[in-house]
Amino acid sequence: MRNRWKGIAEEMCAALVRTSYSTNIKDRRDCSAALALPTGEILAQAEVGTPLHLGIMPAVISSILREFPIEEMRP
């Protein structure tokens, strides 16, 4: 399953790069993507993108979940 989750995260990042209008994303690949559980635990992260983003992803997800609780999120 880990390889599948990683593949999904890689595809998310590839789609962002492919469809972006931003030169920072399109040309420099200044982006990242990850799959996370509702608890904030990261299942997989794309290895393409900016290494700095990969290191801070857990803190960012925790911050988002504090600001926008999972119980209040809707599709």
MDTraj code that builds the backbone (N, CA, C; nanometers):
import mdtraj as md
import numpy as np

residues = "MET ARG ASN ARG TRP LYS GLY ILE ALA GLU GLU MET CYS ALA ALA LEU VAL ARG THR SER TYR SER THR ASN ILE LYS ASP ARG ARG ASP CYS SER ALA ALA LEU ALA LEU PRO THR GLY GLU ILE LEU ALA GLN ALA GLU VAL GLY THR PRO LEU HIS LEU GLY ILE MET PRO ALA VAL ILE SER SER ILE LEU ARG GLU PHE PRO ILE GLU GLU MET ARG PRO".split()
xyz = np.array([
    [0.0823, -0.1197, 0.0000],
    [0.0000, 0.0000, 0.0000],
    [0.0866, 0.1259, 0.0000],
    [0.2008, 0.1204, 0.0687],
    [0.2853, 0.2391, 0.0783],
    [0.3243, 0.2910, -0.0604],
    [0.3596, 0.2012, -0.1504],
    [0.3968, 0.2440, -0.2848],
    [0.2788, 0.3059, -0.3587],
    [0.1597, 0.2553, -0.3348],
    [0.0405, 0.3138, -0.3983],
    [0.0155, 0.4541, -0.3459],
    [0.0259, 0.4721, -0.2143],
    [0.0051, 0.6054, -0.1562],
    [0.1107, 0.7028, -0.2068],
    [0.2341, 0.6559, -0.2132],
    [0.3416, 0.7409, -0.2641],
    [0.3149, 0.7773, -0.4099],
    [0.2681, 0.6811, -0.4883],
    [0.2358, 0.7073, -0.6282],
    [0.1254, 0.8109, -0.6430],
    [0.0253, 0.8054, -0.5558],
    [-0.0831, 0.9044, -0.5591],
    [-0.0285, 1.0426, -0.5271],
    [0.0574, 1.0524, -0.4256],
    [0.1167, 1.1818, -0.3899],
    [0.2021, 1.2354, -0.5045],
    [0.2774, 1.1477, -0.5708],
    [0.3595, 1.1896, -0.6849],
    [0.2707, 1.2416, -0.7986],
    [0.1593, 1.1734, -0.8247],
    [0.0666, 1.2174, -0.9292],
    [0.0010, 1.3507, -0.8936],
    [-0.0291, 1.3707, -0.7655],
    [-0.0859, 1.4992, -0.7222],
    [0.0108, 1.6127, -0.7539],
    [0.1377, 1.5912, -0.7229],
    [0.2393, 1.6933, -0.7477],
    [0.2583, 1.7140, -0.8989],
    [0.2605, 1.6058, -0.9747],
    [0.2762, 1.6157, -1.1198],
    [0.1599, 1.6918, -1.1823],
    [0.0379, 1.6675, -1.1347],
    [-0.0790, 1.7391, -1.1866],
    [-0.0707, 1.8873, -1.1536],
    [-0.0239, 1.9195, -1.0344],
    [-0.0084, 2.0598, -0.9956],
    [0.0927, 2.1294, -1.0862],
    [0.2064, 2.0652, -1.1117],
    [0.3089, 2.1227, -1.1992],
    [0.2552, 2.1368, -1.3413],
    [0.1874, 2.0348, -1.3904],
    [0.1366, 2.0333, -1.5279],
    [0.0308, 2.1405, -1.5527],
    [-0.0521, 2.1697, -1.4540],
    [-0.1650, 2.2606, -1.4752],
    [-0.1441, 2.4008, -1.4183],
    [-0.0303, 2.4237, -1.3560],
    [-0.0066, 2.5518, -1.2893],
    [0.0247, 2.6641, -1.3882],
    [-0.0176, 2.7845, -1.3518],
    [0.0187, 2.9044, -1.4269],
    [0.1399, 2.9722, -1.3635],
    [0.1734, 2.9344, -1.2424],
    [0.2845, 2.9950, -1.1692],
    [0.4182, 2.9416, -1.2202],
    [0.5105, 3.0317, -1.2525],
    [0.6431, 2.9874, -1.2958],
    [0.7193, 2.9218, -1.1809],
    [0.6902, 2.9627, -1.0584],
    [0.7564, 2.8990, -0.9438],
    [0.7216, 2.7513, -0.9358],
    [0.5994, 2.7192, -0.9689],
    [0.5578, 2.5785, -0.9647],
    [0.5934, 2.5083, -1.0949],
    [0.5588, 2.5684, -1.2065],
    [0.5772, 2.5045, -1.3365],
    [0.7250, 2.4829, -1.3707],
    [0.8075, 2.5840, -1.3533],
    [0.9476, 2.5748, -1.3936],
    [1.0411, 2.5308, -1.2811],
    [1.0157, 2.5781, -1.1613],
    [1.1052, 2.5476, -1.0492],
    [1.0573, 2.4309, -0.9638],
    [0.9340, 2.3875, -0.9895],
    [0.8727, 2.2781, -0.9113],
    [0.8746, 2.3096, -0.7616],
    [0.8421, 2.4343, -0.7305],
    [0.8379, 2.4805, -0.5916],
    [0.7020, 2.4449, -0.5322],
    [0.6828, 2.3156, -0.5086],
    [0.5558, 2.2661, -0.4567],
    [0.5795, 2.1320, -0.3891],
    [0.4774, 2.0830, -0.3249],
    [0.4845, 1.9504, -0.2640],
    [0.3434, 1.8959, -0.2497],
    [0.3341, 1.7670, -0.2237],
    [0.2037, 1.7036, -0.2058],
    [0.2193, 1.5875, -0.1083],
    [0.1127, 1.5630, -0.0330],
    [0.1148, 1.4527, 0.0630],
    [-0.0266, 1.4021, 0.0860],
    [-0.0365, 1.2780, 0.1275],
    [-0.1629, 1.2191, 0.1715],
    [-0.1557, 1.2067, 0.3228],
    [-0.2599, 1.2534, 0.3898],
    [-0.2610, 1.2486, 0.5362],
    [-0.3931, 1.1921, 0.5865],
    [-0.3866, 1.1301, 0.7019],
    [-0.5067, 1.0814, 0.7698],
    [-0.5767, 1.1980, 0.8387],
    [-0.7025, 1.1820, 0.8758],
    [-0.7730, 1.2884, 0.9482],
    [-0.7047, 1.3276, 1.0796],
    [-0.6217, 1.2400, 1.1324],
    [-0.5483, 1.2706, 1.2557],
    [-0.4263, 1.3582, 1.2298],
    [-0.3900, 1.3749, 1.1027],
    [-0.2731, 1.4537, 1.0669],
    [-0.1513, 1.3696, 1.0350],
    [-0.1601, 1.2404, 1.0597],
    [-0.0479, 1.1512, 1.0290],
    [-0.0294, 1.1429, 0.8778],
    [0.0937, 1.1581, 0.8319],
    [0.1223, 1.1546, 0.6888],
    [0.1414, 1.0105, 0.6433],
    [0.0655, 0.9725, 0.5407],
    [0.0781, 0.8388, 0.4826],
    [0.1894, 0.8348, 0.3793],
    [0.1968, 0.9396, 0.2970],
    [0.2970, 0.9438, 0.1908],
    [0.3175, 1.0873, 0.1460],
    [0.4402, 1.1154, 0.1027],
    [0.4734, 1.2460, 0.0472],
    [0.5393, 1.2255, -0.0879],
    [0.5139, 1.3176, -0.1797],
    [0.5811, 1.3135, -0.3088],
    [0.7279, 1.3496, -0.2876],
    [0.8169, 1.2784, -0.3546],
    [0.9594, 1.3081, -0.3409],
    [1.0046, 1.4173, -0.4355],
    [0.9232, 1.4478, -0.5356],
    [0.9554, 1.5609, -0.6226],
    [0.9116, 1.6876, -0.5516],
    [0.9643, 1.7978, -0.5937],
    [0.9258, 1.9232, -0.5306],
    [1.0364, 1.9787, -0.4435],
    [0.9980, 2.0643, -0.3523],
    [1.0930, 2.1364, -0.2695],
    [1.1221, 2.0602, -0.1401],
    [1.2489, 2.0274, -0.1127],
    [1.2824, 1.9541, 0.0096],
    [1.2374, 2.0256, 0.1374],
    [1.2424, 2.1571, 0.1395],
    [1.1990, 2.2319, 0.2576],
    [1.0535, 2.2009, 0.2906],
    [0.9705, 2.1909, 0.1892],
    [0.8290, 2.1596, 0.2114],
    [0.8130, 2.0232, 0.2770],
    [0.8945, 1.9281, 0.2361],
    [0.8821, 1.7924, 0.2885],
    [0.9124, 1.7875, 0.4377],
    [1.0056, 1.8691, 0.4833],
    [1.0424, 1.8696, 0.6239],
    [0.9392, 1.9330, 0.7148],
    [0.8648, 2.0299, 0.6629],
    [0.7682, 2.1008, 0.7473],
    [0.6246, 2.0533, 0.7280],
    [0.6044, 1.9568, 0.6394],
    [0.4686, 1.9104, 0.6094],
    [0.3905, 1.8664, 0.7335],
    [0.4487, 1.7886, 0.8258],
    [0.3707, 1.7492, 0.9446],
    [0.3222, 1.8692, 1.0263],
    [0.4065, 1.9692, 1.0432],
    [0.3667, 2.0886, 1.1191],
    [0.2580, 2.1664, 1.0462],
    [0.2672, 2.1733, 0.9155],
    [0.1666, 2.2447, 0.8364],
    [0.0313, 2.1745, 0.8472],
    [0.0310, 2.0433, 0.8348],
    [-0.0947, 1.9686, 0.8441],
    [-0.1564, 1.9849, 0.9825],
    [-0.0756, 1.9781, 1.0868],
    [-0.1265, 1.9985, 1.2236],
    [-0.1878, 2.1366, 1.2397],
    [-0.1224, 2.2369, 1.1846],
    [-0.1728, 2.3743, 1.1924],
    [-0.3055, 2.3889, 1.1181],
    [-0.3150, 2.3294, 1.0011],
    [-0.4394, 2.3346, 0.9235],
    [-0.5528, 2.2678, 1.0011],
    [-0.5243, 2.1531, 1.0616],
    [-0.6283, 2.0810, 1.1360],
    [-0.6718, 2.1561, 1.2615],
    [-0.5827, 2.2345, 1.3211],
    [-0.6231, 2.3175, 1.4353],
    [-0.7147, 2.4310, 1.3896],
    [-0.6819, 2.4904, 1.2761],
    [-0.7603, 2.6031, 1.2239],
    [-0.8928, 2.5566, 1.1641],
    [-0.8907, 2.4419, 1.0977],
    [-1.0088, 2.3872, 1.0312],
    [-1.0291, 2.2437, 1.0799],
    [-1.0970, 2.2241, 1.1919],
    [-1.1158, 2.0887, 1.2468],
    [-1.1817, 1.9953, 1.1451],
    [-1.1393, 1.8714, 1.1471],
    [-1.1886, 1.7721, 1.0519],
    [-1.3401, 1.7564, 1.0596],
    [-1.3959, 1.7750, 1.1795],
    [-1.5408, 1.7611, 1.1969],
    [-1.6183, 1.8683, 1.1206],
    [-1.5545, 1.9808, 1.0928],
    [-1.6214, 2.0909, 1.0235],
    [-1.5960, 2.0908, 0.8731],
    [-1.5078, 2.0035, 0.8257],
    [-1.4773, 1.9985, 0.6823],
    [-1.5885, 1.9272, 0.6078],
    [-1.6162, 1.9748, 0.4897],
    [-1.7169, 1.9152, 0.4018],
    [-1.6580, 1.9019, 0.2619],
    [-1.7047, 1.8024, 0.1847],
    [-1.6547, 1.7868, 0.0470],
    [-1.6911, 1.9049, -0.0403],
])
top = md.Topology()
chain = top.add_chain()
for i, resn in enumerate(residues, 1):
    res = top.add_residue(resn, chain, resSeq=i)
    for name in ("N", "CA", "C"):
        top.add_atom(name, md.element.get_by_symbol(name[0]), res)
traj = md.Trajectory(xyz[None], top)
